[in-house]
Every structure is written in structure tokens, then in C-alpha cells.
Amino acid sequence: MRNVPPRTIDFYQIPNGHEPFTRWFFSLRDTNIRRRIQARLIAIETGNLGDRKPVGEGVWELRLDFGPGYRVYYGEVDNTVVLILCGGDKSSQKRDIERAKNYWREYKERFRQ
């Protein structure tokens, strides 16, 4: 069994201070769904990234196998911080991936990563 380092989770903020993921997360009306997504984020902090795949340009997609196929998009900073960019579901996947890539590019430009 390999030793997986714990991760710190941070949430991307657009320049005006808003967090796209947080806005999306609290727009979900079903508290059970929010709880399940939150549990997945807690698992990430222990190093368990679970079902994920790269979608390009350094952005990853966490695949959540419930509801309409929820997705959470993130980038990794120094392999210790998971920067949560945005969320969505299968119906908005293409748009969400492009949005996540834009956020990731903007983040790297702003912080010169």
C-alpha cells in the first residue's frame, strides 16, 4: 500500500472575491447531495482523490456517481493543495470544463504558478 500525502483544499476566487464552486454548491437544493459532495472533499484531504480524470491544461474532473452525474473541477498546486475551481453535472460538462480551464489559467497568471 503506497503512502498518499494529505491534501489541503482551497477554493478558487475570481478577482471580485466570489467563489464559483461555493456559489454552485449552495445552489444545490438537496442537502443530501451537498453532504455527499462535502464527504468527497473531505476524502481528498486525506489523500483519497477517488474517481477522477484529467480534462486538459492541468485541470482534473472528479466524477461523482450519483444524481445527474455531478462533477467537481480542480487543479493541483505543488501537489499538496487541491484548488477547487467549479462544479456542475453531466448536462453542462463541456461548458464547465471550459470554465474550469479558464479559471485555472487565470489563477496561474495571477499567482505565476
C-alpha positions as CSV (number, residue, x, y, z in Angstrom):
1,M,0.0,0.0,0.0
2,R,1.5,3.3,-1.0
3,N,1.6,6.3,1.3
4,V,-0.6,9.1,-0.2
5,P,0.1,12.5,1.2
6,P,-2.8,14.5,2.7
7,R,-4.0,17.5,0.7
8,T,-5.2,20.9,1.6
9,I,-8.3,22.1,-0.2
10,D,-8.7,25.7,-1.2
11,F,-11.4,27.3,-3.3
12,Y,-10.7,29.4,-6.4
13,Q,-11.8,33.0,-6.1
14,I,-12.5,35.2,-9.1
15,P,-10.9,38.7,-8.8
16,N,-14.0,40.2,-7.2
17,G,-13.7,37.6,-4.3
18,H,-16.6,35.3,-5.3
19,E,-16.0,31.5,-5.3
20,P,-17.7,29.8,-8.3
21,F,-17.7,26.4,-6.7
22,T,-19.2,27.7,-3.5
23,R,-22.0,29.5,-5.4
24,W,-22.8,26.3,-7.4
25,F,-22.6,24.1,-4.3
26,F,-25.1,26.2,-2.3
27,S,-27.4,26.4,-5.4
28,L,-28.0,22.6,-5.0
29,R,-31.2,22.3,-3.1
30,D,-30.8,18.7,-2.0
31,T,-28.9,18.7,1.3
32,N,-28.1,15.0,1.0
33,I,-26.4,15.7,-2.3
34,R,-24.4,18.6,-0.7
35,R,-23.4,16.3,2.1
36,R,-22.2,13.6,-0.3
37,I,-20.1,16.2,-2.2
38,Q,-18.7,17.5,1.0
39,A,-17.8,14.0,2.1
40,R,-15.9,13.6,-1.2
41,L,-13.9,16.8,-0.5
42,I,-13.1,15.5,3.0
43,A,-11.8,12.3,1.5
44,I,-9.5,14.4,-0.8
45,E,-7.9,16.0,2.3
46,T,-6.8,12.5,3.4
47,G,-5.2,11.9,0.0
48,N,-8.0,9.8,-1.4
49,L,-8.8,11.5,-4.8
50,G,-11.1,8.7,-5.9
51,D,-12.6,8.6,-9.4
52,R,-11.0,11.4,-11.4
53,K,-9.7,12.1,-14.9
54,P,-7.6,14.8,-16.5
55,V,-9.6,17.1,-18.8
56,G,-6.6,19.1,-20.1
57,E,-4.4,22.0,-19.3
58,G,-3.8,20.8,-15.7
59,V,-7.5,20.6,-14.8
60,W,-8.9,17.4,-13.3
61,E,-12.5,16.3,-13.1
62,L,-13.8,14.5,-10.0
63,R,-16.6,12.2,-11.1
64,L,-19.4,11.7,-8.5
65,D,-21.6,8.7,-9.3
66,F,-24.9,10.0,-8.1
67,G,-27.6,12.4,-9.1
68,P,-27.3,13.7,-12.7
69,G,-23.5,12.8,-12.7
70,Y,-22.1,15.6,-10.6
71,R,-18.6,16.8,-11.4
72,V,-16.1,18.9,-9.5
73,Y,-13.2,20.5,-11.3
74,Y,-9.8,21.3,-9.7
75,G,-6.2,22.0,-10.3
76,E,-3.2,20.9,-8.1
77,V,-0.8,23.5,-6.7
78,D,2.6,22.0,-5.7
79,N,1.0,18.5,-5.3
80,T,-0.2,19.5,-1.8
81,V,-3.1,21.9,-2.5
82,V,-6.2,21.0,-4.4
83,L,-7.7,24.2,-5.8
84,I,-11.4,23.6,-6.3
85,L,-12.4,25.6,-9.4
86,C,-16.1,24.9,-10.1
87,G,-18.8,22.3,-10.2
88,G,-21.5,21.1,-12.5
89,D,-23.2,17.9,-13.8
90,K,-23.1,15.8,-16.9
91,S,-25.6,18.1,-18.7
92,S,-23.2,21.1,-18.5
93,Q,-20.0,19.2,-18.7
94,K,-18.4,20.8,-21.8
95,R,-19.2,24.3,-20.6
96,D,-18.0,23.5,-17.1
97,I,-14.7,22.1,-18.4
98,E,-14.0,25.3,-20.4
99,R,-14.9,27.4,-17.4
100,A,-12.6,25.4,-15.2
101,K,-9.7,25.7,-17.7
102,N,-10.3,29.5,-17.9
103,Y,-10.3,29.8,-14.1
104,W,-7.1,27.7,-13.8
105,R,-5.3,29.8,-16.5
106,E,-6.4,33.0,-14.7
107,Y,-5.2,31.6,-11.4
108,K,-1.8,30.6,-12.7
109,E,-1.4,34.0,-14.4
110,R,-2.4,35.9,-11.3
111,F,-0.1,33.9,-9.0
112,R,2.6,32.9,-11.6
113,Q,2.4,29.2,-11.0
